[in-house]
Amino acid sequence: MMISARNITKRYTLKGTPAVFDASFAAPPEGITTLLGPSGSGKTTLLRVVAGLESVDQGQVLFDHRDVTRLPARQRGIGFVFQSFALFNHMSVRRNIGYSLEVRGVSKADRRRRTDELLALVQLEGYGDGYPLQLSGGQRQRVGFARALASKPEILLLDEPFGSLDTQVRLELREWLTQLHQTTRLTTLMVTHDQEEALELSQQIVVMDGGRVVQVGTPSQIYDQPKTPFVAWFVGTGNVLRGTVEGAKITVGSLSVAVPSGVPDGSEVQAIVRPHHFRLEKNGAAPGRSVGTITRLVGLGGNVKLQLKLPSNQSVTVQLSRREAESMRLEVGDSVTVDLAEAKVFVANYSI
């Protein structure tokens, strides 16, 4: 089932700034679409509008071609997973999962059958008679997924589902969610501010900023073809180099960046450079090439992050593989030759 949001505007006060303004996107059937943005960008409000937990001031929500804008949440055929687990601690795991079925009057035998199916699906066989407080955080969140799936929804909505978990559990549950989605094939709409989570899990990403949708695309499109400096900076992180166009390029110190055709000389532009798009060489800098000084060096597993100070006094972050850094025997205080492998250039009528 496809989810379509059309020109959604939502205010919480009559004359206040909209939490969501004129937001549109379409989440394709059977895929995971992620609403990605910083805190306060409107992503959770937009998710709650799709769920029917918030009304709209303007716009429409459609499931396939059915207008559900004015339907209450209970009539939309959705499953909702919360960040805070929201389980009933006085109820067993089995009863938590089957609670919505119990409310609807489903027989005890059918509830038992369905909860057994779901316990197997979320890999919690043998835990049905226990209680939420006896489970780990990751296990409790899997109970939350099972509960959301109990009524066989057509759409699954996830509000920062891993946000309250530690890093290792988050990584494990990302892999688990991928497997779960391959089994259920439910159209899924997820909210997160974690760019890595969005890039790993999604077939489509909707980037939001200031209540607006600023770009919609596949993870590779969002990462490799950002439409604004904000998207380039927020998704994947990037160094911002500013300069003025001269002869179809900008120059920062001795670093030159080609600009798009048609941008006239004298234009102020921003170049966003990913940390792994710098090339470094130690010693023997050729004339005319920029030399940076390493001011900080940190190992990050298989990678090394460097802080470089350029001749222009700008500092940039560079990422190398650990093998590459070790082969050059880099240390704090070393001078290195700096080149750019790639950059994304924007005419500076945008702000970050």
Residue pairs with C-beta under 8 A, 6 or more apart in sequence:
1 29
1 63
1 64
1 154
1 155
1 187
2 26
2 27
2 28
2 29
2 62
2 63
2 64
2 187
3 26
3 27
3 33
3 50
3 61
3 62
3 63
3 155
3 187
3 189
4 25
4 26
4 27
4 60
4 61
4 62
4 63
5 23
5 24
5 25
5 26
5 46
5 49
5 50
5 59
5 60
5 61
6 24
6 59
6 60
6 61
6 62
7 22
7 23
7 24
7 58
7 59
7 60
8 20
8 22
8 23
8 24
8 46
8 49
8 56
8 58
8 59
8 60
8 61
9 18
9 20
9 21
9 22
9 23
9 56
9 57
9 58
9 59
10 18
10 19
10 20
10 42
10 45
10 46
10 49
10 54
10 55
10 56
10 57
11 17
11 18
11 19
11 57
12 19
17 211
18 57
18 211
19 42
19 45
19 211
20 42
20 45
20 46
20 49
20 211
20 212
21 42
21 210
21 211
21 212
22 58
22 59
22 212
23 42
23 46
23 59
23 208
23 211
23 212
23 213
24 59
24 213
25 33
25 206
25 213
25 216
27 33
27 187
27 189
27 204
28 187
28 203
28 204
29 187
30 185
30 186
30 187
31 187
31 188
31 202
31 203
31 204
32 181
32 188
32 190
32 201
32 202
32 203
32 204
33 187
33 188
33 189
33 190
33 202
33 203
33 204
33 205
33 206
34 189
34 190
34 191
34 192
34 197
34 198
34 201
34 202
34 204
34 205
34 206
35 43
35 46
35 47
35 189
35 190
35 191
35 192
35 206
35 208
36 43
36 192
36 193
36 195
36 198
36 205
36 206
36 207
36 208
36 235
37 43
37 193
37 207
37 208
37 209
37 234
38 193
38 209
38 234
39 193
41 208
41 209
41 210
41 211
42 208
42 210
42 211
42 212
43 191
43 193
43 208
44 159
44 160
44 191
45 54
45 211
46 208
47 157
47 159
47 189
47 191
48 54
48 159
49 55
49 56
49 61
50 61
50 157
50 189
51 73
51 76
51 78
51 80
51 157
52 68
52 71
52 72
52 73
52 74
52 75
52 76
52 78
53 73
56 69
59 69
60 67
60 69
61 67
61 68
61 69
62 68
62 69
63 76
63 77
63 154
63 155
68 75
68 76
73 80
76 155
77 153
77 154
77 155
78 153
78 154
78 155
78 156
78 157
79 148
79 149
79 150
79 151
79 153
79 155
79 156
79 157
79 186
80 148
80 157
80 158
80 159
81 141
81 144
81 145
81 148
81 156
81 157
81 158
81 159
81 161
82 144
82 159
82 161
83 159
83 160
83 161
83 163
83 164
84 164
85 132
85 137
85 140
85 141
85 143
85 144
85 164
86 144
87 96
87 132
87 140
87 143
87 144
87 147
88 95
88 96
88 99
88 132
89 131
89 132
89 133
90 131
91 99
91 131
91 132
92 128
92 129
92 130
92 131
93 119
93 124
93 127
93 128
93 129
93 130
93 131
93 132
93 135
93 143
94 112
94 115
94 119
94 128
94 129
95 102
96 132
96 143
96 147
97 115
97 118
97 119
97 128
97 143
97 146
97 147
97 150
98 106
98 111
98 112
98 114
98 115
98 150
99 147
99 150
100 147
100 150
100 151
101 110
101 111
101 114
101 150
101 151
102 111
104 151
106 114
114 150
115 128
115 146
115 150
116 128
118 146
118 149
118 150
119 125
119 127
119 128
119 146
121 146
121 149
121 180
121 183
122 142
122 143
122 145
122 146
122 180
123 142
123 176
124 139
124 142
124 143
124 146
127 135
127 139
132 140
132 143
135 143
136 169
137 164
137 165
137 166
137 169
138 165
138 169
138 172
138 173
141 161
141 162
141 165
141 173
142 173
142 176
144 161
145 161
145 177
145 180
148 156
149 156
149 184
153 186
154 186
154 187
155 186
155 187
155 188
155 189
156 184
156 186
156 187
156 188
156 189
157 188
157 189
157 190
158 188
158 189
158 190
158 191
159 191
160 191
160 192
160 193
161 173
161 177
161 190
162 169
162 170
162 173
162 174
162 192
162 194
162 197
163 192
165 173
170 197
174 197
174 200
174 201
177 201
178 201
181 188
190 198
190 201
190 202
192 198
195 234
195 235
195 236
195 237
198 205
198 219
198 235
199 205
199 219
199 222
199 223
199 235
199 236
202 219
203 218
203 219
204 216
204 217
204 218
205 216
205 217
205 218
205 219
205 222
205 235
206 213
206 215
206 216
207 213
207 214
207 215
207 216
207 222
207 230
207 231
207 234
207 235
208 214
209 230
209 234
214 227
214 228
214 230
214 231
215 222
215 226
215 227
215 228
215 231
217 225
222 231
222 235
223 235
223 236
226 232
226 235
226 272
226 344
228 346
228 350
229 240
229 270
229 272
229 346
229 350
229 351
229 352
230 350
230 352
232 238
232 272
232 344
232 346
233 240
233 272
233 352
236 274
237 274
237 275
237 317
238 272
238 273
238 274
238 275
238 344
239 272
239 273
239 274
239 275
239 316
239 317
240 270
240 271
240 272
240 352
241 250
241 252
241 255
241 257
241 270
241 271
241 272
241 273
241 314
241 316
241 343
242 252
242 268
242 269
242 270
242 271
242 348
243 250
243 251
243 252
243 257
243 268
243 269
243 271
244 250
244 266
244 267
244 268
244 269
245 259
245 263
245 264
245 265
245 266
245 267
245 269
246 265
246 266
247 265
248 258
248 259
248 261
248 263
249 256
249 257
249 258
249 259
250 256
250 257
250 259
250 269
250 271
250 345
251 257
252 271
252 310
252 312
252 314
253 290
253 310
253 311
253 312
253 314
254 288
254 289
254 290
254 291
254 311
255 290
255 310
255 338
255 339
255 340
256 340
257 271
257 273
257 340
257 343
257 345
258 345
259 267
259 269
259 345
260 345
263 269
263 345
263 347
267 347
267 348
268 347
268 348
269 345
269 346
269 347
269 348
270 345
270 346
270 348
270 350
270 352
271 343
271 344
271 345
271 346
272 343
272 344
272 345
272 346
273 316
273 340
273 342
273 343
273 344
274 342
275 305
275 316
275 317
275 318
275 319
276 318
276 319
276 320
277 340
277 341
277 342
277 343
278 308
278 316
278 318
278 338
278 339
278 340
278 341
279 338
279 339
279 340
279 341
280 292
280 306
280 318
280 320
280 328
280 330
280 336
280 337
280 338
280 339
281 328
281 336
281 337
281 339
282 328
282 329
282 330
282 334
282 335
282 336
282 337
283 335
284 337
285 291
285 335
285 337
286 337
289 337
289 338
289 339
290 310
290 311
290 337
290 338
290 339
291 311
291 335
291 336
291 337
291 338
292 308
292 309
292 310
292 311
292 316
292 335
292 336
292 338
293 308
293 309
293 333
293 334
293 335
293 336
294 306
294 307
294 308
294 330
294 331
294 332
294 333
294 334
294 335
294 336
295 307
295 308
295 309
295 315
295 332
296 305
296 306
296 307
296 332
297 304
297 305
297 306
297 307
297 325
297 330
297 331
297 332
298 304
298 305
298 306
299 322
301 322
302 321
302 322
303 319
303 320
303 321
303 322
304 319
304 320
304 321
304 322
304 324
304 325
304 330
305 317
305 318
305 319
306 317
306 318
306 319
306 320
306 325
306 330
307 315
307 316
307 317
307 318
308 315
308 316
308 317
308 318
308 336
308 338
309 315
310 316
310 338
320 330
328 336
330 336
